[in-house]
Amino acid sequence: MPFTKKRQTALNILSVILVLVLLLYTARIYYIQVLNADKYSSAAKGSAATRTSVLKASRGEILDRYGRQIAINRDGYNIVFNKAYTKDNLNDVILSLTKLLNESGVEYIDKLPIEKSAPYGFNGDSTDKLLKTLGLAHFATSEDCFKRLIEKYELEAYKPDEQRAIMATRYGMDISDFSISYPYTFAEDIPSELMRKVSELGLFLDGVSVDVVPFRQYADTSLAVNLIGTVGPIYEEDWNDYKEKGYSFGDKVGKSGIELWAEDYLHGKDGEITYYIDTKGNIIDSRVTKKPISGKTIVLTLDSVIQRKTQDMLETSVRTLQATGGTATAGSAVVIDIKSGGVICSANYPTYDSATLSEKYNELLEDKRKPLTDRAFQGVYPIGSTIKPAVATAALETGKYHLGETIFCSQVYNYFNDYKPKCMHYHGTMNLKTALSKSCNYFFFDLGRRIGATTLTDYFKQFGLGVKTGVEVDDSAGILSNPATDGFGGDTLQISIGQLNAFTPLQMANYVATFANGGTHYRATLIKKIVSYDLKKTYDECNPEVVNQISIKPENINAIKEGMLSVTVDGTGRAALGDYPIKIGGKTGTSQTNSGADHSTYIVFAPFDNPEIAISVVLEHGHSGYASGSIVRNILDYCFFADDNSSEDTRFGTVLD
């Protein structure tokens, strides 16, 4: 048919009509989706069901007193099942994932207490939970459980090894309340390469996502490990308690140390994402309805530089002593802020690395050197002659001894007929200063006898000896003799030179700090302040807490301090500190043990004229105070003579305040 002008006109009219229709539809779509998007979205949501899911909050961090990182967060990848997107092919998806992880050499979470290979017997002691979940009697066998799991999860079409793999995840989902509100974590902290593989297979793995989540990381995995502690999964028996607090089953919680003590601060508050679901179960929209709030950050009193150096030096000292014929086997050192009770350093040797704790736990547990023990906070030792400043305080304050009085040391103390202990030397006539400087046992035998065990014990308690320090993590109360049973004759004499009783290095440091500051006994603490995650807001400054105030006359304090200065200048501690560039007050000690060489102890406060820090050192079987003196000197160097040009400057008086 020939093309005519009339036909052209008709086509033009139709084209115009088509364009107008398209414009009309476009305008309508724009009107609905742009101009009135909120109205129509709300209407759709109004007729839709809603479900909420958790958005994880970052765990608060742990810093040292200068803001140096100790426990921080890093981003990692978790494979997660989201109930809102799972379909009827859940078993196939799980099987695909398990095969992929097996090929990659990556473990997935498996809490099913049945062996992974035939004959599929029970593999642990958590079978009660499995039997209860399956509704089976307590005498049911592993075979009974396996069959019930196959029925429960419809696994008849799969091979036995595939059945075992699938049921592990399905069982894990059941015991962790898997739902839209509680996603299920299939695998944690997977490698980047595996993350990319799973992400690429996303269209074929319904309900599976790779989430970026924060993981706990320690800047130095062997730094103050006993104090910092660890995090771990929520145990099944604790799940209900944590669930009531808003936790998810896969959350990590503090298990020991500061991580445990500060759990309520560090955990933060999870957010929420709301899913809108139509009548067919399809998700039509999702919105973040509550933003997560990161946990608070804990600023410790610890100085991580001094802590690191002291740990290393303590190990070197013990090893060197052993290599040169010495008998030292272990040790600890504590540094305390005299003006607050804040623990600046708490070092132990031997110790362990938290990065390998799980794999080496049994080995560490069986190690005769007890590296898992926090000697500084939980090790108890007879402290020897370092008790003598406390004995002198009690004698002066009760009027049992007066300044200027002398006592004649004839080496053998003959007061009791049935017990005649000996002093290490024949000292002759001595006053308090010389008795402290030379550590004359005879002098303090006599003071102890005059004072009596009951009064001595009371003063020890006032100095914080034999009672818990109040520090945030677990510490020992020590061993304090009972005056009713140990308050007679020779026992009192032994108590007055640091035997029978046994205290922790932490108590020893706090005791000398209490004396050096004039008698104010502070609660020992590891917490300097609690701040927001971004460090911009302070919630608690954690001001020093006074436990008690010991009444000590200034002249008595000065007299005892002069004796402690003489210890380091020309007395028993002069070998280590006799030439030290600043004046130091101190007291050495050796304490008898049930077996092996004596323990070596040393306490100091510094500087002498304006005390800022107190130090206690204990070397197990170190033989004499000299052995621990070199450790004390090194710690003093770390505290007062750091390199001015170093970013690790920790000189007290310039940074501490």
ZIPEBEL-V659708 format. One record per residue. N is the residue number from 1. RES is the residue in three letters. D_FIRST is the distance of its C-alpha to the first C-alpha in whole Angstrom. Layout:
BEGIN
n=[N,N]
res=[RES,RES]
d_first=[D_FIRST,D_FIRST]
END
This chain:
BEGIN
n=[1,2,3,4,5,6,7,8,9,10,11,12,13,14,15,16,17,18,19,20,21,22,23,24,25,26,27,28,29,30,31,32,33,34,35,36,37,38,39,40,41,42,43,44,45,46,47,48,49,50,51,52,53,54,55,56,57,58,59,60,61,62,63,64,65,66,67,68,69,70,71,72,73,74,75,76,77,78,79,80,81,82,83,84,85,86,87,88,89,90,91,92,93,94,95,96,97,98,99,100,101,102,103,104,105,106,107,108,109,110,111,112,113,114,115,116,117,118,119,120,121,122,123,124,125,126,127,128,129,130,131,132,133,134,135,136,137,138,139,140,141,142,143,144,145,146,147,148,149,150,151,152,153,154,155,156,157,158,159,160,161,162,163,164,165,166,167,168,169,170,171,172,173,174,175,176,177,178,179,180,181,182,183,184,185,186,187,188,189,190,191,192,193,194,195,196,197,198,199,200,201,202,203,204,205,206,207,208,209,210,211,212,213,214,215,216,217,218,219,220,221,222,223,224,225,226,227,228,229,230,231,232,233,234,235,236,237,238,239,240,241,242,243,244,245,246,247,248,249,250,251,252,253,254,255,256,257,258,259,260,261,262,263,264,265,266,267,268,269,270,271,272,273,274,275,276,277,278,279,280,281,282,283,284,285,286,287,288,289,290,291,292,293,294,295,296,297,298,299,300,301,302,303,304,305,306,307,308,309,310,311,312,313,314,315,316,317,318,319,320,321,322,323,324,325,326,327,328,329,330,331,332,333,334,335,336,337,338,339,340,341,342,343,344,345,346,347,348,349,350,351,352,353,354,355,356,357,358,359,360,361,362,363,364,365,366,367,368,369,370,371,372,373,374,375,376,377,378,379,380,381,382,383,384,385,386,387,388,389,390,391,392,393,394,395,396,397,398,399,400,401,402,403,404,405,406,407,408,409,410,411,412,413,414,415,416,417,418,419,420,421,422,423,424,425,426,427,428,429,430,431,432,433,434,435,436,437,438,439,440,441,442,443,444,445,446,447,448,449,450,451,452,453,454,455,456,457,458,459,460,461,462,463,464,465,466,467,468,469,470,471,472,473,474,475,476,477,478,479,480,481,482,483,484,485,486,487,488,489,490,491,492,493,494,495,496,497,498,499,500,501,502,503,504,505,506,507,508,509,510,511,512,513,514,515,516,517,518,519,520,521,522,523,524,525,526,527,528,529,530,531,532,533,534,535,536,537,538,539,540,541,542,543,544,545,546,547,548,549,550,551,552,553,554,555,556,557,558,559,560,561,562,563,564,565,566,567,568,569,570,571,572,573,574,575,576,577,578,579,580,581,582,583,584,585,586,587,588,589,590,591,592,593,594,595,596,597,598,599,600,601,602,603,604,605,606,607,608,609,610,611,612,613,614,615,616,617,618,619,620,621,622,623,624,625,626,627,628,629,630,631,632,633,634,635,636,637,638,639,640,641,642,643,644,645,646,647,648,649,650,651,652,653,654,655,656,657]
res=[MET,PRO,PHE,THR,LYS,LYS,ARG,GLN,THR,ALA,LEU,ASN,ILE,LEU,SER,VAL,ILE,LEU,VAL,LEU,VAL,LEU,LEU,LEU,TYR,THR,ALA,ARG,ILE,TYR,TYR,ILE,GLN,VAL,LEU,ASN,ALA,ASP,LYS,TYR,SER,SER,ALA,ALA,LYS,GLY,SER,ALA,ALA,THR,ARG,THR,SER,VAL,LEU,LYS,ALA,SER,ARG,GLY,GLU,ILE,LEU,ASP,ARG,TYR,GLY,ARG,GLN,ILE,ALA,ILE,ASN,ARG,ASP,GLY,TYR,ASN,ILE,VAL,PHE,ASN,LYS,ALA,TYR,THR,LYS,ASP,ASN,LEU,ASN,ASP,VAL,ILE,LEU,SER,LEU,THR,LYS,LEU,LEU,ASN,GLU,SER,GLY,VAL,GLU,TYR,ILE,ASP,LYS,LEU,PRO,ILE,GLU,LYS,SER,ALA,PRO,TYR,GLY,PHE,ASN,GLY,ASP,SER,THR,ASP,LYS,LEU,LEU,LYS,THR,LEU,GLY,LEU,ALA,HIS,PHE,ALA,THR,SER,GLU,ASP,CYS,PHE,LYS,ARG,LEU,ILE,GLU,LYS,TYR,GLU,LEU,GLU,ALA,TYR,LYS,PRO,ASP,GLU,GLN,ARG,ALA,ILE,MET,ALA,THR,ARG,TYR,GLY,MET,ASP,ILE,SER,ASP,PHE,SER,ILE,SER,TYR,PRO,TYR,THR,PHE,ALA,GLU,ASP,ILE,PRO,SER,GLU,LEU,MET,ARG,LYS,VAL,SER,GLU,LEU,GLY,LEU,PHE,LEU,ASP,GLY,VAL,SER,VAL,ASP,VAL,VAL,PRO,PHE,ARG,GLN,TYR,ALA,ASP,THR,SER,LEU,ALA,VAL,ASN,LEU,ILE,GLY,THR,VAL,GLY,PRO,ILE,TYR,GLU,GLU,ASP,TRP,ASN,ASP,TYR,LYS,GLU,LYS,GLY,TYR,SER,PHE,GLY,ASP,LYS,VAL,GLY,LYS,SER,GLY,ILE,GLU,LEU,TRP,ALA,GLU,ASP,TYR,LEU,HIS,GLY,LYS,ASP,GLY,GLU,ILE,THR,TYR,TYR,ILE,ASP,THR,LYS,GLY,ASN,ILE,ILE,ASP,SER,ARG,VAL,THR,LYS,LYS,PRO,ILE,SER,GLY,LYS,THR,ILE,VAL,LEU,THR,LEU,ASP,SER,VAL,ILE,GLN,ARG,LYS,THR,GLN,ASP,MET,LEU,GLU,THR,SER,VAL,ARG,THR,LEU,GLN,ALA,THR,GLY,GLY,THR,ALA,THR,ALA,GLY,SER,ALA,VAL,VAL,ILE,ASP,ILE,LYS,SER,GLY,GLY,VAL,ILE,CYS,SER,ALA,ASN,TYR,PRO,THR,TYR,ASP,SER,ALA,THR,LEU,SER,GLU,LYS,TYR,ASN,GLU,LEU,LEU,GLU,ASP,LYS,ARG,LYS,PRO,LEU,THR,ASP,ARG,ALA,PHE,GLN,GLY,VAL,TYR,PRO,ILE,GLY,SER,THR,ILE,LYS,PRO,ALA,VAL,ALA,THR,ALA,ALA,LEU,GLU,THR,GLY,LYS,TYR,HIS,LEU,GLY,GLU,THR,ILE,PHE,CYS,SER,GLN,VAL,TYR,ASN,TYR,PHE,ASN,ASP,TYR,LYS,PRO,LYS,CYS,MET,HIS,TYR,HIS,GLY,THR,MET,ASN,LEU,LYS,THR,ALA,LEU,SER,LYS,SER,CYS,ASN,TYR,PHE,PHE,PHE,ASP,LEU,GLY,ARG,ARG,ILE,GLY,ALA,THR,THR,LEU,THR,ASP,TYR,PHE,LYS,GLN,PHE,GLY,LEU,GLY,VAL,LYS,THR,GLY,VAL,GLU,VAL,ASP,ASP,SER,ALA,GLY,ILE,LEU,SER,ASN,PRO,ALA,THR,ASP,GLY,PHE,GLY,GLY,ASP,THR,LEU,GLN,ILE,SER,ILE,GLY,GLN,LEU,ASN,ALA,PHE,THR,PRO,LEU,GLN,MET,ALA,ASN,TYR,VAL,ALA,THR,PHE,ALA,ASN,GLY,GLY,THR,HIS,TYR,ARG,ALA,THR,LEU,ILE,LYS,LYS,ILE,VAL,SER,TYR,ASP,LEU,LYS,LYS,THR,TYR,ASP,GLU,CYS,ASN,PRO,GLU,VAL,VAL,ASN,GLN,ILE,SER,ILE,LYS,PRO,GLU,ASN,ILE,ASN,ALA,ILE,LYS,GLU,GLY,MET,LEU,SER,VAL,THR,VAL,ASP,GLY,THR,GLY,ARG,ALA,ALA,LEU,GLY,ASP,TYR,PRO,ILE,LYS,ILE,GLY,GLY,LYS,THR,GLY,THR,SER,GLN,THR,ASN,SER,GLY,ALA,ASP,HIS,SER,THR,TYR,ILE,VAL,PHE,ALA,PRO,PHE,ASP,ASN,PRO,GLU,ILE,ALA,ILE,SER,VAL,VAL,LEU,GLU,HIS,GLY,HIS,SER,GLY,TYR,ALA,SER,GLY,SER,ILE,VAL,ARG,ASN,ILE,LEU,ASP,TYR,CYS,PHE,PHE,ALA,ASP,ASP,ASN,SER,SER,GLU,ASP,THR,ARG,PHE,GLY,THR,VAL,LEU,ASP]
d_first=[0,4,6,9,12,13,11,13,16,15,15,18,20,19,21,24,25,25,27,29,29,30,33,34,35,36,39,40,40,42,44,45,46,47,49,50,50,54,54,51,53,56,54,53,56,58,57,57,60,62,64,66,67,70,69,72,75,76,80,82,84,88,89,92,95,93,89,89,87,88,86,82,79,76,72,72,69,69,67,67,65,64,64,61,58,60,58,59,59,62,64,62,62,65,66,63,65,68,67,66,69,71,69,70,74,73,75,74,75,77,80,80,83,83,83,80,80,82,84,83,86,87,87,89,91,88,87,88,85,83,85,85,81,80,83,85,89,91,92,88,88,85,84,83,82,79,78,78,76,73,73,73,70,68,69,69,66,68,71,74,74,70,72,75,72,70,73,75,72,71,75,75,72,74,78,76,74,71,68,66,69,70,68,70,71,70,72,73,73,71,70,68,66,66,65,62,61,61,59,56,56,56,53,55,58,57,60,61,62,64,66,68,71,74,77,81,82,86,86,89,90,93,94,96,94,97,96,93,92,89,86,84,82,83,85,84,88,87,83,84,86,84,81,83,83,79,79,76,77,76,78,81,84,87,90,93,94,93,89,91,93,90,87,87,86,84,82,80,78,74,71,68,65,63,60,58,57,54,55,53,56,53,55,52,55,58,60,64,66,69,70,72,76,77,81,84,85,89,91,94,98,98,97,95,97,100,99,98,100,103,101,101,105,106,105,106,110,110,109,111,114,113,113,117,118,118,117,114,112,109,109,108,108,107,106,107,106,110,108,106,106,103,103,102,102,103,103,104,104,103,100,96,93,90,87,89,91,89,89,93,94,97,98,99,100,103,104,107,107,105,102,100,103,103,106,106,105,107,109,113,116,119,119,123,124,121,123,126,124,124,127,129,127,128,131,131,130,132,135,136,136,137,136,139,140,140,141,143,141,143,140,141,140,144,143,142,145,142,139,140,137,137,135,134,137,140,139,142,142,138,137,133,131,133,133,129,129,131,129,133,133,136,135,133,134,137,134,132,136,137,133,133,130,128,128,127,124,123,123,121,118,118,117,114,116,116,113,109,108,105,103,99,99,101,105,108,111,114,117,120,123,125,128,129,129,129,131,134,136,135,131,131,133,130,127,129,128,124,125,124,121,118,115,111,111,109,112,114,111,111,115,116,113,115,118,117,115,119,118,115,113,109,107,105,102,98,96,96,93,90,87,83,81,80,84,83,85,89,89,93,95,98,101,104,106,109,111,115,117,120,123,124,127,126,129,128,125,126,129,127,124,127,128,124,124,127,125,123,125,128,128,126,123,124,122,119,119,122,121,118,117,116,119,118,120,120,121,121,122,123,122,124,121,122,121,121,122,122,119,118,117,117,116,116,115,114,114,118,118,115,114,110,109,111,111,112,112,113,113,114,117,117,121,122,120,120,117,115,116,114,111,112,113,109,108,110,108,105,105,107,106,103,101,101,98,96,93,95,98,100,103,105,105,102,100,101,101]
END
